[in-house]
Amino acid sequence: MNFYFQQFEHRRPPEPLRRSVIGERIWQLLAITSLILGAWYIGWRWTDSLNWDAAWFALPLVIAESCAYFGLILFTLNLWTTRDYPRRPPPERIGQCLAEPPAEDRPVAVDIFIATYNEEEELVRLSIRDAKAVSYPHPINVQVHVLDDGRRETMRRVAEEEGVNYITRDNNVGFKAGNLRNAMEQTHGDFIMICDADTRVFPTILEHTLGYFRDSDVAFVQTPQWFYDIPEGITLTNWLGQRAGRPGRWMGAAVETIFGEIRIGEDPFVNDPAMFYDIIQRRRNVYNAAFCCGAASIHRREAVMFVALRAFAAAIDKATREDKSRLLRLIRPRKDPEAEALARWQAAQEQELTPYKFHVSEDIYSSIVLHQDRERRWKSVLHPSVESKMLSPQDLLTWTIQRFKYAGGSLDIFFHDNPVTAPGLSLGQRLMYLNTFWSYLGALWNVMFLCAPIIYLLTGIPPVDAYTGDFFAHALPFLVANELAFLAGTWGLSGYKGKVSYLASFPIGLRAIWAVIRRQKIKFPVTPKERQEGNYLNLVWPQLGIMIATLLGFGWAAGCYWLGVGNFSAGGLIANGLWGLNNILAMSIMVKAAFWKPEEA
């Protein structure tokens, strides 16, 4: 069977960013400068700049700016330093991974779980073959298991043909988490590698990651996810060279020397996994706060079961107290000594042992439970090197489904089982999880940042007293310092892609927030692995509306200013015109993605 991605099989993943101590110190100095200037700006906004005649506009905007500044503090802490977990040689025997030597030492045993539901069987076959090709420098027991929640005879035949174990069940309780639990009940490996149907692991994945488990407190290792099928585009230097010859190449080279490599025509959906894994997740190692992202992660079975049993016991205790109070009202005499035993037995019958939390975001949820355990202080590791390849969303509908799951699942945890205030986590872990949840709440203030220039351009009502030199003297230093800081902090990667994607995906964030507030269950749709046919303009009408309203507003404001009508000023037009232009550029990326179609192979 021919797949579209076969033309990309030759591609190789990028190397992890190299740490530069000098570069890190520059970033930290600029970051501190940015935060100081930001605090000065926010303080001035609250005390000396508000247009109280338009409080309905001025107050929501300054609140939005304050929320964004708090997010900036959290993000700065996240990016503060790179401190990779020390890499150690791959273990030869299981005793090297345990706190106490076993009675009988033996080679390490690893179960590779390939979870599938309705994906193309031949796609899964490719993942099976790559899992079978995993190598290791010492004797090791590796078992590959296909976890088929679709209960397909065709999938069973593929597993049999490839000589791997086939595991299924008669229900889909817990979805992927339930699928993993079912497989754990039927396997016995010391470590579990979790793969999705399209996770193509490299032969070196175990050799490069099992060494971390020589520390008996390491619970799981997450490796970066790399989408090898996205358009690579061409560098700005080559793009300008094709259009303007040697002068264009010189100009492109100069820009890329300052801002890093810029590619034209790459990834239409701005997935940017390198920014997430190589910058955000990797720099959480210092806080022991890197969380599991599911696919391409390796877990210590002992850790998963240890926390599951503790959670099981805690749930029984909680339910026992509730059942006991009910039983005592029914049983006479009221102090019957058998009441507590009866309540505990009844509570135990109603609880389930769940190694992986039954949740749409089972990966991050399970990470939180592990990090909260105060008895063992389990550790998590983000391994910096790519050890597998995966498929990216091939259309805007698939991308939207995926991002909604991420946002909705994370916000559901934040609103209904918030780890930031729960016992067990360290201060660093609380701040890092808060950073994750706060970023998803950002859709609320991003709407204000998108609408603010439109409101001014259409009405002439400013949210500040006046767009005078005082405004620019406070705003510009902060904005310039912030851009320079994160240019240094993300050196080697383009930070602009992440910012525009974050801004342009505000409708998904709003929808997720609304769903969680209404306690609407976030569903478990499987992300399609093939392009879905259809018109996706209906998915970007909010972004398109922002673009049109901004353009119309600027035309209206410019005309009024030229005719001397209204309360428009040159400073207001400049500030809001540039602000609106940035918003249009960000929205245009998502609108363009709605029309994108991959090139024919």
N, C-alpha and C positions, 0 to 999 in steps of 0.2 A: 504494500500500500504506500502511495506517495503522500507525503505531508509537505505543507508549505515551508516548514522550518528546516527541511533537509538541506536547503541551499546555504544555511548558516552553520552547518556542522563544523566548518573549519575554524570558526571564531574561537578566540581564547580570552579568558577573563582578564581584567586589569589587575595589576599588582596592588596590594594595599598601600595607602599613602605612607610615606616614610616620615617618621617623627623628626622634627628639627627643633632642638632646644632653643636656639636663637629665635626661630619663627614663632615658637610657642610663647616666649617672653614678650615678643612684639605684640602678639595677639592679646595677651593678658593686659599689657599696658594700655593698648587701645580700647580694650573692653572696659577697663576701669574708667578711662576718660569718657567713654560713651555713656556709661551709667551715671557718672557725676553730672555731665551735661544734660542727660535726660532728666535727672532729678531736679536740676535747676529749671529746666523747661516746664516740667509738670507742676512744680511749685509756683512758677510764674503764671501758668495757665489758670490755676485755681484762685490765686490771690489778686492778680492784676489785669487779667486779659478778658474775663468773661463779659459778653454782651448781655447784660441782665434784661434788656428790653426784648430780647429773643431767647429767654431762658429755655423755652421748649426745644430749641435747637442747640444752644450753647452747652447746657448741662449734659445731655446725652453724649455729645461729642467729647467733652472733657472726661467723662466717665469712661468712654471707649478708649481714649488715649491712656488713661490711668491703668485700665485692665491690660492693654497691650504692653505698657511699660513693665507691669508686674510679670507678664509672660517673658519679656526681654531679660529680666533678672534671672528667671528660672532657666531660660535657654543659655544664658551666659554661664551659669553654674554647670550646666550639662556639658558645654563645650570647653570647659576650663583647661583640662589637661588630658593628654593621651598617656595612659599607663596600662600597657597590655599585660595580661596575666602571664606569668612566666611559663614558657613552653618547656616540656620535659620529654625525654625519649619515650616511645611507646612501650607500655608494660609487656613483659614477657609472660608473667603469670598473674592470676587474679589476686594473689596475696599482696602484690605491690600496689593494689588499689584499695586496700582495706586498712582500717585503723588497727585491727588485730589480725595476726596471721591465721588463716583457716586451718582446720584440723588436717585437711589434705589439699595441698596446692595443686593447681591445674591451669591449663590455658584459659584465656579470657573467652567468654561466650557472648556473642552479639546477635540480637534479633533485629532484622531490618524489616520494618512495617511499611508496606506500600498501600496507603488507603485509597480506595476508589469507590465510586458510586455508579455513575453512568457514562464515564469517559470511554472513548474509543479503545477497544481491546488491544489493537495493534500499537496504540500510543503507550499503553501500560506495559506492553511487551518490551518496548525500548527501555523503559525504566527498570524492568526486571533484569534485563541483560546487563545493564550498567551496574546494577547492585551485585549481580553474580561476579562481576569482574573486579570487585574490590580486592585489593592486595594488602598484605601485612608482612612485616619482616620476621615475625615469629609465628609459631603454631597458634592457630586461633580457630574457634568454632563459630562460623557465621551461618546463620539460617535466614533465608529470605521468605517472607510471608506476604501474600496478597490478601488484603483485608477488603473483601467485596461486600459492601452494603447494598449492592444492586441484585445480589443473588442470581447471577447470570451463569447459565451453563457454558456459554461461549467464553466467559472469563475463567471458569474452572478449567476448561480445556487448554487455554493458553498457559495457565499455571502448571498444568500437568506436562504440557509439551516442553516447558522451560525447566522442569524438574524442581519447582519450588512449592512450598506449602500454600494451600488455599484455605482461607478461613472466612466463614460467613455466619450469619445468624438469622433468626426468623422474624426480626423486628428491626426498627431503626431508632430505638430509644437512645436519647443522648446524642444522636447524629455522630459526628466524627469522634467526639469524646467517648461515646458509648461503643463505637467501633473499636477504638483503642483499648478500652477496658475489656471487651470481649476477647481480644487477641492476647492481652496480658494474662488472662485466666488460662490460656491454652499454650503458653510458651514459658521458657525458664531462663532466658539469657540474662547475664549480669547487666548488660546495657541494651538500650533500645534506641534504634535510629528511626526517626519518623520521616516518612517521605509522602508527598502527594503523588497523584497519578502521573504527573509530568516532571517529577524530580529526577533528573539524570545525574546521579552522583559520580564523582571522579574516583578512580581507583585508589587515590591517596587519602581519602577522607578519614578512614580509621587510623591510619599511620600518623596523620597530622593532628588528630584530636584526642585520641585515647590517653595520651600522655598527661593531659590535664587532670585525669581522674586518679593519678598517683596521689593527689591530695584527696583524702577520703571524705572531705566535706564538699567537694564539687558535685553538685546535683545534676547540672546539665550544661552542655556546650552548644551554643547557637552559632552556625556558620552563616556568612552572608548569602543572600539570595541574588542570583545574577540572571537577568533576562537576556538570553543570547539571540533572540529573534527580533529585537527592536531595530528600526532603521538607525544606522550609524551616522548618517549625514556626512558632511565634509567640513573641514576646519574653516574658520573665517578667513584665514590667510589664503587658502586655496580658492574659496568662493569668490573673494575679491580679486584674486589673481585671474580667474577665468573671465571676469567682467571688465577689469581695468588694467590688466597686464602687470608689469613690474611695480608701478606705483601702488596698485591695489594690494599686491603681496606685501610691500613694505608697510603699508598702513595696517593691514591685518596682523602682521607679525608684531607691530608696535602695540596694538590693542591687546593681543593675547599675551604679550610679555608682562603687561600690567595686570590683566584680569584673569589670566589663565586661559586654557584652551576653550574656545567657543565653537560649537558645531551648528551648522545650518542644516535643517531638514532631519534632525534626529528625533527620536521618540516623541510622537505627536501628543502623547498623553502625559508627558513629563513625569514618568514613574520615579525616576531618580533614586533607585535603590542604593546606589553608592553613598549618597548623602545620608541616608538613614542608617546604613550598616557601618560604613567606614568612618563616619563622623559622630552621629548621634548615639547609636548603640555602643560603638567601640569605646567612646569616652565615658560611658557609664560603668565600665569595669572598675574604675577607681572607687566607685560607691558601692560595688557589688550589687548593681541594680540593672544590669542588662537583662531583658526579659525574653522569653521564648517566643519565637514567631512561627512555630509549627514545623514546616518542612525544612529538611536539612539540619535538624537538631538531634543531638545524642543525649540520652537520659540515663542516669543511674537508676536501675530498677528499685534498689533499696530505698532511695530518696523518695521516689514517687509513691511507693507503698507505705513508707513510714508516715508521710504527711497524710496520705489517704486514711490510714488507720486512726491517726490522731483526730482528723476531721470527723471521722465516723463516730469515734468515742464522744467527741464534743457534742455532736448532733444528738446522740442518744441521751446524754446528760440533760441537754436543754429540753428535749421532748419528754424525758422522764419527769422533770419538774412540772411541766404542763399537765401531763397525764395524771401525775400523782394528785395534784390539786383537784382534778375532776373526779378521780376515783374516791378520794376521801369524802367527797360530798355524797357519794352513792353507797359506800360501804359502812356498815355499822358493826361494831362500834367505830367511831371516827378515828381512833388510834390503832386500828388493826395492823399488827406487825407485818402482815403479808402485803400490804398495800404498795409499799415502795418496790418490792421485788416484782409484783405484778405490773406496776407501771413501767419499770425498766424493761421487763420482757416485752411488753406491748410496744414500747418505743423502739426497741431493737428490731422488731419485725417490720416497722414502717420505714426504716432507714436503709439506704443503699451505700455500698462501698464504691466510691467513685475516684479512682486514681487520677483521672483527668476530669476537671469540673465540667458538668453538663452545661455548656454555655456556648453561645455563638463565637465568643473570643476565648475558647478553652485554653489557648496557649498562654496568653498574658494572665488569665485568671489563675491558672495552675502555678505560674511563676510567682504571683503574689502570695499564694498559700505557702509555697516553699520558703520564700523570703521572710514570711511572718513567723516561721517556726523558731522559737527562742531556745529550744533545747539543743539543737544541733548547729544552728547558724549556717544553714546550707548556702553554698556559693554558686553563682552563675558566671559563665564565661562567654564573652563574645570573641570568637576566634577570628582574627582579622582577614585571613585569606579565603577566597572563594573556593569551595570544594564541590560545587554542583552547578548545574545549569537548569533553567526553568523557562516556561513560556509566559510571555507577557499578554495582557489584554489586547485583543486585536480589533476592538471597536469600542466606541464610547459607552454603549450599553453595558458591556462586560466590565469596563473600568468603573462605571458608576455603581454597579452591584457590589463589586469588590470593596470600593471605598466606603460605601454605606455600611457594609458589614463591619469594617474596621471602626468607623466612627460610632455607630450604634452600639456595638459590643462594648467598646471602651467606656462610653458614657453611661451605659447601663450599670457597669461595675461602679463607676464614680457615684451615681445617684443612689444606688440601692445596696451597695456593699463596699463603701468607700475605704480603701486601705490606708489613705492618708491619715485618718484619725484612729484607725484600729491599732491594737497593741501588736508588738512584735517587730515592726520595721525600724531600722535605724533612721536618723534624721536625713542622711543622704538619700536613702531609698525612698523615703516619703517625698522628698523634693523632686526626685526624678519621676516618680509615678504622677505626682501633681503636674509636672511639666507636660507629661503625655496627655492627661485629661484636660488640662487648661488649653492646650493647643486645639483640641476639638471644640471647646467652648468658644474659641476665637471667631467662629462664624457669626456670633452675635455682634461683636464690635467691628468685624470686617464689613458688615452691612452698613454700619454707620460711616465707615471710611469711604465706602463706595457712593453713598447717597449725599454726603456732606458737600462735595463740590457741585453736585447737581442742584442742590437746594440753593446754594449761593448764586450759581449762574442763572437760575430761573427767576429768583426773587430779589437778588441784590442784598439779601439780609446776611450779614456776616456773623459767624459764631464768636468772633473776637471784637474788641472795641473798635479796632481799625487795623487794616493791613499796612502798618507803617514800618519804619525802620526798627522799632522796638520788637515787633513780631519777628522779623527776619533775623534780628540779632540773637534771639533766643532759639528759634527753630533751626536755622541753617547749621550752626556749629554742632548741634546734636545729630542732625540727619547726616552730615558729612562724616562725623566721628563714628557713627553707627555703621555706615557703609564701609568705611576703612577697616573697622574692627572685624566685621564678619568676612570681609575680603581676606584678611589675614587669618582669621580663625578657620576658614574653610579652604585655605590655599591648596590648589591642586584640583579642586572641583568648582563648578559653577554654582554659586549660591542663589543666583537670580532665578533659576528654574524652580527651585523649591519654594521661593517666595511667591512667584506668580501662580504656581499650582495651588498653594495654600489659600491665596486670595480668591482665585477663580472658582474654587470648589465650594464656595460658601453655601450654595443651595443644598448640597449633600449634607453639610454640617447642620443647617437649620432643620432639615427634614429629620435627621437623626435625633437632634435635641427634642423636637416636638414629639417624635415617636416614644422616646424614653419618658418624657414628662407624662404622657398619656398612658404609660405602662403598656404600650403596645409591644408585643413580643417581637424581638429582632429575629428574623427567620434565617435558615441555614441554606440558602441557595448555593448550589455548586457553581463555581465560576466556570463559564464555558471556555473550552480550549480551542474552539474554532470561531472564525468571524461570524457574527450574527447579521443576517441581511436586514436592511431596512433603512429608514430615514431617521437620523438622530437629532434633527433640528429641534424637536420638541423637548430634548433634554437640556438645551442651552438657551431657552428663551429668556431666563433671568439675566444671563450674561449679555445676551444680545440687547436686551432692554436697557441695561446699564450703559452700553456703548452708544446706542442711539440717543438716549436721554442726555448723556454727557455732550455729545456732538451738537445736538440741538440747543442745549443750554449755553454752550460756549458761543455759538452763532448769535443767539439772542442777546447774551450779555455784551458781546463785542459791538453789536449794532446799537444797543442802548447807550453804551459808553461813548460811541462815536457821535451819536445824536444828542448826548447830554441828558439822557432820560434815565431816571432811576438813581439808585444809591451805589452805583458801581465805581470802583477805583482801579487805577492802573495796577497797584499792588495786589488787589483782590483778583484781578484777571490773571496776573502772572502766577500767583500762588495756586489758585484753583484750576487754572488752565494746565499747568504742569502736573498737578495732582490728578486731574481728570485724564490727562494723556497717559500717565502711568497705569491708571485703572483700565483704560481702553486697551492698552497693550497686553495687560494681564488677561482680560476677558477674551481678547481675540485669539489667544492660544487655544482656549477651550472651544470657541466657536469653530475654529479651523479644524479641531480634532473631530467635530461632528461630521465633517465632510471627508475625512481622511479614509483612503482605501489603500491597502498594501499593494505594492507592485507585484505583478504576476511573475511567478518564478520562471 
